[in-house]
């Protein structure tokens, strides 16, 4: 076994791992990171891996207990990171409000979908652990980084280290900086969140935007230069290519300004092109991963069938027993059947049809979820949890679910009933939400198991911690979703009349998947733009293949290009800036020693994570204030200190503060180590 010299990897080790205090701390961190990820995901369509900040906070808190150890800290981060990742279910479920099927988030149904889907994601990846973690050279970037942080802290506690500390300072300082800026932007409104300059091009129009989000600079720093530049290519394709082309070659409706026309062209045409490109990228990813995923599953399933007793196996090679896996699987499937039945039955359909929808919906979700889990597990090892194309999996899921439900609804004559099309769309969204819950947890699970393998954890205990994280996270998601909906609303779904649509949360993936489902059921989806996107996606895949085979470092991740076309540019520009900044700083650090460079990158990772957490938490807190204010008859901007006439000044101030954040992040990374 590798690294056998590590004292924490001994078979006879009897240190406490899954403790009550650890589970309670994990639950608290779960609430924080789940709320943060829900807010960030609804705002910009991205979530972040919470494994590293969870590990750092856990170490700082448990350090106050004399008998804490690296394995207990690992369990805390395992639980918290699982719940934080489960929030990716928000990429689809807000679509229920956007189509008007729900008028607020159904707590029990959202809870059961998230909890049961998440638990299935844990179970489906258990057979993959040996092949993809133990016997694989996959990178697992977040998992390895979290393990390094845990090991550095354990080394310090032994008195053999050099006082590197846990990194809590970087996370807290990043959170403070981003939190204050978010308060001044979304609360006091003295800072603008973006600067947008509209540029005439002949008879057409386009725009040059810069978003000021500190959280997105941090996210860009974490995703890396390849994804950042690919997004930039997508932005240029959309805003230097398609938008000018369509505004030049089309005539705006009477009374519509060119700016509004350009915005409508982007929403109604260009985003569908981006969706098509993302769909090709997702399918290509699954094709490229099919062989290693199948091989890995064969090896792991063969290992689980070996006639060996647990007593004869090393502590680090013991997964949950087949009996336990079977029991949890049965429990989760029964839960999904119950919630799907409760979802469908209020429509008043014949009992046979209700049962058919229930069995088919859950069957499609579980069957597709199993294969998606394997793909996501491999993708997490390949590119990391934060960069893994969960959105692409969602697009495939909504297409498959919509086609299956279209066939079922047609056979039952549902489309002839009042509201039949809306019901069909809702069932497709509900089915896809289960698939996404499975996918996102599978994506995170393998990172955590890799961390555990590197620090000497017992796999079955980690798998129990992951299950706990799913349950606690599921309890948080529905209330936070409802809070944010009541405060800000979503694009196309505002809870009250008179709300400012520009302040609504974008929920980009949910909008995209709703659009695809509605287009399939109504037969009025603008397929010509999706076909253009499909063709463009093929070209991007070919270019990426060419770059990878003919150059050493150049690549063009197809999914990132598709997201660049699809997502609003004000969201992506800070991501690109953060990615480029990370690349430049990494170049500067190459002139320093290996140890100093590694410590500097770690500081940058933690400070960037803090930027994300700080802005997200303030966003959720402000949502609570807005909800309280509105419910008591007050303003939707209860903390605003300025009026609309301050907008131009706020833009300039926002730009200056944004530049300051870039400088601060650079100084944190490049700071010379004392002593």
C-alpha positions in Angstrom: 0.0 0.0 0.0 1.3 3.5 -0.9 2.6 5.8 1.8 2.6 3.1 4.4 5.0 5.1 6.5 2.2 7.5 7.4 1.1 6.8 10.9 -2.5 7.6 10.0 -2.6 4.8 7.5 -1.9 1.9 9.9 -4.5 -0.8 9.9 -4.5 -1.0 13.7 -5.1 2.8 14.1 -8.0 3.5 16.4 -8.4 7.3 16.3 -11.9 8.8 16.5 -13.1 9.6 13.0 -16.9 9.9 12.9 -17.5 11.8 16.1 -20.6 13.6 17.5 -18.8 17.0 17.7 -17.5 16.5 14.2 -20.9 15.8 12.8 -22.4 18.8 14.6 -19.6 21.1 13.2 -20.1 19.5 9.8 -23.8 20.3 10.0 -23.0 24.0 10.8 -20.6 24.2 7.9 -23.1 22.4 5.7 -25.7 25.2 6.3 -23.1 27.9 5.5 -21.7 26.4 2.3 -25.0 25.1 1.0 -26.6 28.6 1.4 -23.5 30.2 -0.3 -23.6 27.7 -3.2 -27.4 28.1 -3.7 -27.0 31.9 -3.9 -24.0 31.8 -6.3 -25.5 29.1 -8.5 -28.8 31.1 -8.9 -26.9 34.3 -9.6 -24.3 33.1 -12.1 -24.8 29.4 -12.8 -21.7 28.3 -11.0 -21.0 26.6 -7.7 -17.7 26.1 -5.9 -16.1 23.2 -4.2 -16.4 23.7 -0.4 -13.9 20.9 0.5 -10.9 23.2 1.0 -12.6 26.0 3.1 -14.5 23.3 5.1 -11.2 21.6 5.9 -9.5 24.8 7.0 -12.4 25.9 9.2 -12.7 22.4 10.7 -9.0 22.4 11.7 -9.2 25.9 13.2 -12.3 25.0 15.3 -11.3 21.4 16.4 -7.8 22.6 17.2 -9.3 23.9 20.5 -9.9 20.2 21.4 -6.8 18.5 22.6 -7.7 15.1 21.1 -8.7 16.2 17.6 -6.9 14.5 14.7 -6.6 14.6 10.9 -9.1 11.9 10.4 -11.8 13.7 12.4 -11.1 16.9 10.4 -11.4 14.9 7.2 -14.8 13.6 8.2 -16.0 17.2 8.8 -14.9 18.4 5.4 -16.4 15.3 3.8 -19.8 16.0 5.3 -19.7 19.8 4.6 -18.4 19.5 1.0 -21.1 16.9 0.1 -23.9 19.2 1.2 -22.3 22.2 -0.5 -22.2 20.3 -3.8 -25.7 19.0 -3.5 -26.9 22.6 -4.0 -26.3 22.1 -7.8 -29.9 20.8 -7.8 -30.8 24.5 -8.1 -29.6 24.3 -11.7 -33.0 22.8 -12.6 -35.6 22.9 -9.8 -36.4 26.7 -10.1 -37.9 25.9 -13.5 -40.9 24.7 -11.6 -41.7 28.3 -10.6 -40.7 29.7 -14.0 -43.3 27.6 -15.8 -45.9 28.5 -13.1 -46.4 25.0 -11.8 -45.2 25.9 -8.3 -45.8 29.3 -6.7 -43.2 28.7 -4.0 -40.8 25.8 -3.3 -42.5 22.7 -2.0 -40.4 22.0 1.1 -41.1 18.2 1.5 -40.8 17.5 -2.2 -37.6 19.5 -2.6 -36.2 17.9 0.5 -36.9 14.3 -0.6 -35.6 14.9 -4.2 -32.3 16.4 -2.9 -31.8 13.9 0.0 -32.7 10.7 -1.9 -31.0 11.8 -5.1 -27.9 12.7 -3.2 -27.8 9.4 -1.3 -28.1 7.5 -4.5 -25.1 9.5 -5.8 -23.1 8.3 -2.8 -24.2 4.7 -3.3 -23.5 4.6 -7.1 -19.9 5.7 -6.7 -19.0 3.2 -3.9 -18.2 0.5 -6.5 -15.9 2.9 -8.4 -13.7 3.8 -5.4 -11.0 1.2 -6.0 -10.6 1.7 -9.7 -10.9 5.5 -9.8 -9.2 6.4 -6.5 -6.8 3.7 -5.4 -5.7 2.3 -8.8 -5.9 5.5 -10.8 -3.6 8.4 -11.6 -6.5 10.8 -12.0 -5.6 14.3 -10.7 -8.6 15.0 -8.3 -7.3 18.6 -7.8 -9.6 19.6 -4.9 -9.3 16.3 -3.2 -5.5 16.4 -3.3 -5.4 20.1 -2.2 -7.7 19.3 0.8 -5.5 16.4 1.8 -2.4 18.6 1.6 -4.0 21.1 3.9 -5.0 18.5 6.4 -1.5 16.9 6.4 0.2 20.3 6.8 -1.9 21.0 9.9 -1.3 17.6 11.3 2.5 18.1 10.8 2.4 21.4 12.6 0.5 19.8 15.6 3.3 17.2 15.8 5.7 20.0 16.4 7.7 19.1 13.3 6.4 21.7 10.9 7.4 25.3 10.3 4.3 26.9 11.6 2.4 27.1 8.3 -0.9 27.6 10.1 -4.3 26.4 9.0 -5.1 29.2 6.5 -8.1 30.4 8.4 -6.8 33.9 8.2 -6.9 33.9 4.4 -10.5 32.6 4.3 -11.8 35.0 6.9 -10.0 38.0 5.3 -11.3 37.1 1.8 -14.8 36.7 3.3 -14.6 40.1 5.0 -13.4 41.9 1.9 -16.1 40.4 -0.4 -18.8 40.7 2.3 -18.2 44.4 2.8 -18.2 45.0 -1.0 -21.4 43.0 -1.4 -23.1 45.0 1.4 -22.1 48.2 -0.3 -23.3 46.9 -3.7 -26.5 45.0 -3.1 -27.4 46.6 0.3 -26.3 50.3 0.4 -26.2 50.5 -3.4 -23.3 52.9 -3.4 -21.3 50.6 -5.7 -22.5 49.3 -9.0 -22.3 45.6 -9.8 -21.3 46.0 -13.5 -20.3 48.5 -16.2 -21.9 48.0 -19.6 -21.0 50.0 -22.8 -23.1 49.6 -25.8 -21.3 49.9 -29.1 -22.9 50.6 -32.5 -21.6 48.4 -35.4 -23.0 49.6 -38.7 -26.7 49.2 -38.4 -26.3 46.8 -35.6 -25.3 46.9 -31.9 -23.3 45.0 -29.3 -22.0 45.6 -25.8 -18.8 45.6 -23.8 -19.5 44.7 -20.2 -17.4 44.3 -17.1 -18.9 42.6 -14.0 -17.6 43.7 -10.6 -18.3 40.5 -8.6 -15.5 39.7 -6.1 -16.9 36.1 -5.8 -16.5 35.6 -9.5 -12.9 36.8 -9.5 -12.3 34.2 -6.8 -14.1 31.6 -8.9 -12.1 32.5 -12.0 -8.9 32.2 -10.0 -9.9 28.7 -9.1 -11.1 27.4 -12.5 -7.8 28.1 -14.2 -6.6 29.7 -17.4 -7.8 27.1 -19.9 -11.5 27.4 -18.9 -11.2 31.2 -18.5 -9.8 31.7 -22.0 -12.4 29.3 -23.4 -15.1 31.4 -21.8 -13.5 34.5 -23.4 -13.7 32.8 -26.8 -17.4 32.1 -26.1 -18.0 35.7 -25.2 -16.4 36.9 -28.4 -18.3 34.4 -30.5 -21.6 35.7 -29.0 -21.0 39.4 -28.7 -18.4 40.1 -31.5 -20.1 37.6 -33.8 -23.7 36.5 -33.5 -25.2 39.5 -31.8 -23.8 42.1 -34.3 -24.7 39.8 -37.2 -28.3 39.3 -36.2 -28.9 42.9 -35.3 -27.4 44.0 -38.6 -29.3 41.5 -40.7 -32.7 41.8 -38.8 -35.0 44.7 -38.4 -36.1 45.7 -34.8 -39.8 45.9 -34.1 -41.4 49.3 -34.1 -40.6 51.4 -31.0 -37.8 49.1 -29.8 -34.4 50.6 -29.2 -31.3 49.0 -30.7 -30.1 48.2 -27.2 -33.3 46.3 -26.3 -33.3 44.6 -29.6 -29.7 43.4 -29.2 -30.6 42.1 -25.7 -33.6 40.3 -27.2 -31.5 38.8 -29.9 -29.1 37.5 -27.3 -31.8 36.0 -25.2 -34.0 34.5 -27.9 -31.3 33.3 -30.4 -27.7 33.4 -29.3 -28.4 31.6 -26.0 -30.0 28.7 -27.9 -26.8 28.5 -30.0 -24.9 28.3 -26.7 -27.2 25.6 -25.5 -26.6 23.5 -28.6 -22.8 23.9 -28.2 -23.0 22.9 -24.6 -25.1 19.8 -25.5 -22.4 18.6 -28.0 -19.7 19.3 -25.4 -21.5 17.2 -22.8 -22.1 14.3 -25.2 -18.5 14.4 -26.4 -17.3 14.3 -22.8 -19.4 11.2 -22.0 -18.1 9.5 -25.2 -14.5 10.2 -24.3 -15.0 8.8 -20.8 -17.1 5.8 -21.7 -14.3 3.2 -21.9 -12.4 4.1 -18.7 -15.6 4.4 -16.8 -16.8 0.9 -17.9 -13.4 -0.6 -17.1 -13.4 1.0 -13.7 -16.8 -0.2 -12.9 -15.9 -3.8 -13.9 -12.8 -3.8 -11.7 -14.6 -2.4 -8.6 -17.6 -4.7 -8.9 -15.3 -7.7 -9.2 -13.5 -6.6 -6.1 -16.7 -6.2 -4.2 -17.7 -9.8 -5.1 -14.4 -11.3 -3.9 -15.0 -13.9 -1.2 -13.0 -12.1 1.5 -14.1 -11.2 5.0 -13.8 -7.7 6.4 -11.4 -9.0 9.0 -8.9 -9.9 6.3 -8.9 -6.5 4.6 -7.0 -3.4 5.5 -9.0 -0.7 7.3 -8.6 1.7 4.4 -10.1 -0.9 2.0 -13.5 -1.4 3.7 -16.5 0.2 2.0 -20.0 0.1 3.3 -21.3 -3.5 3.3 -23.5 -4.7 0.4 -26.3 -5.2 3.0 -26.0 -1.6 4.1 -25.9 -0.4 0.5 -28.9 -2.4 -0.4 -30.9 -1.1 2.6 -30.1 2.5 1.9 -30.8 2.0 -1.8 -34.2 0.5 -1.1 -35.0 3.3 1.3 -34.1 6.0 -1.2 -35.9 4.5 -4.0 -39.1 4.1 -1.9 -38.7 7.8 -0.9 -38.4 8.8 -4.6 -41.5 6.7 -5.5 -43.4 8.4 -2.7 -42.4 11.9 -3.6 -43.0 11.4 -7.3 -46.5 9.9 -6.6 -47.2 12.9 -4.3 -46.0 15.2 -7.1 -48.2 13.7 -9.8 -51.4 12.7 -7.9 -52.9 16.2 -7.4 -53.5 16.4 -11.2 -56.5 14.1 -10.7 -55.4 11.6 -13.3 -56.6 7.9 -13.2 -54.7 5.9 -10.7 -53.1 3.7 -13.4 -51.7 6.8 -15.1 -50.4 8.2 -11.9 -48.6 4.9 -11.1 -47.2 4.8 -14.7 -45.8 8.3 -14.4 -44.3 7.5 -11.0 -42.6 4.3 -12.1 -41.3 5.7 -15.4 -40.1 8.9 -13.8 -38.2 7.3 -11.0 -37.0 4.5 -13.3 -35.6 7.0 -15.8 -34.0 9.0 -13.0 -32.3 6.0 -11.3 -31.2 4.3 -14.5 -29.8 7.4 -16.1 -28.4 8.5 -12.8 -26.3 5.3 -12.5 -24.5 6.0 -15.7 -24.2 9.7 -15.0 -22.7 9.0 -11.6 -19.9 7.0 -13.3 -19.2 9.8 -15.8 -19.2 12.5 -13.2 -16.9 10.5 -10.9 -14.4 10.3 -13.7 -14.8 13.9 -14.7 -14.2 15.0 -11.1 -10.9 13.2 -11.2 -10.0 14.6 -14.5 -10.8 18.3 -14.2 -12.0 18.8 -10.6 -15.4 19.3 -9.0 -15.7 23.0 -9.7 -14.9 22.6 -13.4 -16.9 19.5 -14.0 -19.7 20.0 -16.6 -22.7 19.3 -14.4 -24.7 21.7 -16.6 -24.0 19.6 -19.6 -25.3 16.5 -17.7 -28.4 18.5 -16.9 -29.0 19.4 -20.5 -28.8 15.7 -21.5 -31.0 14.8 -18.6 -33.8 17.3 -19.5 -33.7 16.2 -23.2 -34.0 12.5 -22.3 -36.6 13.1 -19.6 -38.7 15.4 -21.9 -38.7 12.8 -24.7 -39.7 10.0 -22.4 -42.5 12.2 -20.8 -43.6 13.3 -24.3 -44.1 9.7 -25.3 -45.9 8.9 -22.1 -48.2 12.0 -22.2 -49.0 11.4 -25.9 -50.1 7.8 -25.2 -52.3 8.9 -22.3 -53.8 11.9 -24.2 -52.4 14.4 -21.6 -51.8 17.1 -24.1 -55.5 17.3 -24.9 -56.3 18.2 -21.2 -56.2 21.8 -19.8 -52.7 22.4 -18.6 -51.4 19.2 -20.1 -48.3 20.8 -21.6 -47.4 22.5 -18.3 -47.8 19.2 -16.5 -45.6 17.4 -19.0 -42.9 20.1 -18.6 -43.1 19.9 -14.8 -42.7 16.1 -14.8 -39.6 16.4 -17.0 -38.1 19.0 -14.8 -38.9 16.9 -11.7 -37.3 13.8 -13.2 -34.2 15.8 -14.2 -33.8 17.3 -10.7 -33.3 13.7 -9.3 -30.7 13.0 -12.1 -28.8 16.2 -11.2 -28.9 15.4 -7.5 -27.3 12.1 -8.2 -24.8 13.6 -10.6 -23.5 16.4 -8.4 -23.0 14.2 -5.4 -21.2 11.6 -7.5 -19.0 14.5 -8.7 -18.0 15.4 -5.1 -17.9 12.0 -3.6 -14.8 10.9 -5.4 -12.9 14.0 -4.4 -13.6 13.3 -0.8 -12.7 9.7 -1.1 -9.4 10.7 -2.7 -8.7 13.0 0.2 -9.5 10.2 2.6 -7.2 7.8 0.8 -4.3 10.3 1.0 -4.8 10.9 4.8 -5.6 7.4 5.9 -9.4 7.6 6.4 -11.7 4.6 6.6 -13.9 4.6 3.5 -17.1 3.3 5.0 -17.0 6.0 7.6 -16.5 8.6 4.9 -19.5 7.2 3.0 -21.7 7.5 6.1 -20.5 11.1 6.5 -21.4 11.8 2.9 -24.9 10.4 3.4 -25.3 12.6 6.5 -24.1 15.6 4.5 -26.8 14.9 1.8 -29.6 14.8 4.4 -28.5 18.0 6.3 -27.9 19.9 3.0 -31.3 18.9 1.7 -32.9 20.4 4.8 -31.2 23.7 4.0 -31.8 24.0 0.3 -35.6 24.5 0.2 -35.8 27.3 2.8 -32.8 29.1 1.2 -34.4 28.8 -2.3 -37.7 30.2 -1.0 -35.9 33.0 0.8 -34.0 34.1 -2.3 -37.1 33.7 -4.5 -39.2 36.0 -2.3 -36.4 38.6 -2.0 -35.1 38.7 -5.6 -37.3 36.5 -7.8 -36.0 34.6 -10.8 -35.8 35.6 -14.5 -39.3 35.0 -15.8 -40.7 34.3 -12.3 -41.2 37.2 -10.0 -43.2 36.7 -6.7 -44.8 40.2 -6.7 -46.0 42.8 -9.2 -43.8 45.8 -9.6 -40.5 44.0 -8.9 -37.4 45.1 -10.9 -36.7 42.3 -13.4 -33.0 43.5 -13.6 -32.5 42.5 -10.0 -33.9 39.0 -10.4 -31.5 36.1 -10.0 -30.5 34.7 -13.5 -30.7 31.0 -12.6 -29.2 30.4 -16.1 -29.2 26.6 -16.2 -32.8 26.5 -15.0 -33.9 28.9 -17.7 -32.1 26.9 -20.3 -33.5 23.6 -19.3 -37.0 25.0 -19.0 -36.7 26.4 -22.5 -35.6 23.1 -23.9 -38.4 21.2 -22.2 -41.1 23.7 -23.2 -39.8 23.7 -26.8 -39.9 19.9 -27.0 -43.5 19.7 -25.7 -44.9 22.7 -27.6 -43.0 21.9 -30.9 -42.1 25.6 -31.2 -38.5 25.5 -30.0 -36.3 27.6 -32.3 -34.5 24.5 -33.4 -32.6 26.3 -36.1 -30.5 28.1 -33.6 -29.9 24.9 -31.6 -28.8 23.3 -34.9 -26.3 26.1 -35.4 -25.1 25.6 -31.9 -24.7 21.8 -32.5 -22.6 22.5 -35.6 -20.5 25.1 -33.8 -20.0 22.6 -30.9 -18.6 20.0 -33.3 -16.2 22.6 -34.7 -15.1 23.6 -31.2 -14.5 19.9 -30.3 -12.4 19.5 -33.4 -10.4 22.6 -32.6 -9.8 21.4 -29.1 -8.7 18.0 -30.3 -6.3 19.6 -32.8 -4.8 21.9 -30.1 -4.3 19.0 -27.6 -2.6 16.9 -30.2 -0.3 19.5 -31.8 0.6 21.8 -28.9 1.9 21.2 -25.4 -0.4 23.3 -23.3 -3.0 24.8 -25.5 -6.6 23.6 -25.3 -10.2 24.9 -25.8 -12.6 23.1 -23.4 -15.8 22.9 -25.4 -18.2 23.1 -22.5 -16.5 26.3 -21.3 -16.9 27.9 -24.8 -20.5 26.9 -24.8 -21.0 28.5 -21.4 -19.2 31.6 -22.7 -21.9 31.9 -25.4 -24.8 31.1 -23.1 -24.1 33.0 -19.9 -24.5 36.8 -19.6 -21.2 38.6 -20.3 -21.3 40.7 -17.1 -21.1 37.4 -15.2 -18.2 36.0 -17.2 -15.8 38.9 -17.5 -14.8 38.7 -13.8 -14.4 35.0 -14.2 -12.0 35.6 -17.1 -10.1 38.3 -15.2 -9.7 36.0 -12.2 -8.4 33.1 -14.5 -5.9 35.4 -16.2 -4.8 36.8 -12.9 -4.2 33.3 -11.5 -2.1 32.5 -14.6 0.0 35.6 -14.4 0.6 35.1 -10.6 1.5 31.5 -11.2 4.1 32.6 -13.8 5.6 35.1 -11.2 5.7 32.3 -8.6 7.8 30.1 -10.8 10.8 32.3 -10.0 10.5 31.3 -6.3 11.3 28.0 -4.6 9.0 25.1 -4.9 7.9 25.3 -1.2 7.3 29.0 -1.3 5.4 28.8 -4.5 3.2 26.0 -3.1 2.4 28.0 0.0 1.6 31.1 -2.1 -0.8 29.1 -4.3 -2.5 27.7 -1.2 -2.9 31.2 0.2 -4.5 32.3 -3.1 -6.8 29.3 -3.2 -8.0 30.0 0.4 -8.4 33.8 -0.1 -10.3 33.2 -3.4 -12.6 30.7 -1.6 -13.2 33.3 1.1 -14.2 35.9 -1.6 -16.9 33.4 -2.8 -18.1 32.6 0.7 -18.2 36.2 1.9 -20.2 37.6 -1.1 -22.6 34.6 -1.1 -23.3 34.7 2.7 -24.0 38.5 2.5 -26.3 37.9 -0.5 -28.3 35.3 1.5 -28.4 37.6 4.6 -29.6 40.6 2.5 -32.3 38.3 1.0 -33.6 37.7 4.5 -33.7 41.5 5.2 -35.5 42.1 1.9 -38.1 39.4 2.6 -38.8 40.8 6.0 -39.0 44.3 4.7 -41.4 43.4 1.8 -43.6 41.2 4.0 -44.1 44.1 6.4 -45.0 46.5 3.6 -41.5 48.1 3.3 -39.1 48.7 0.5 -37.4 46.1 -1.6 -34.1 48.0 -1.0 -34.3 48.6 2.8 -30.6 49.5 3.2 -30.3 51.7 0.1 -28.5 55.0 0.9 -28.7 56.6 -2.6 -31.2 57.0 -5.4 -31.1 56.3 -9.1 -29.3 59.5 -9.8 -26.2 58.1 -8.2 -25.9 55.3 -10.8 -23.0 56.8 -12.8 -21.0 57.5 -9.7 -21.7 54.0 -8.4 -20.3 52.6 -11.7 -17.0 54.4 -11.3 -16.7 53.6 -7.6 -17.5 50.0 -8.4 -14.8 49.8 -11.0 -12.2 51.3 -8.6 -13.2 48.8 -5.8 -13.1 45.9 -8.3 -9.5 46.9 -9.3 -8.6 47.1 -5.6 -9.9 43.5 -5.1 -7.6 42.3 -7.9 -4.7 44.1 -6.2 -5.5 42.6 -2.8 -5.7 39.1 -4.2 -2.4 39.6 -6.0 -0.7 40.9 -2.8 -2.0 37.9 -0.7 -0.6 35.4 -3.2 2.8 37.2 -3.7 3.3 38.2 -0.1 6.7 37.0 1.2 6.6 34.4 3.9 7.8 35.7 7.2 10.6 33.9 8.9 
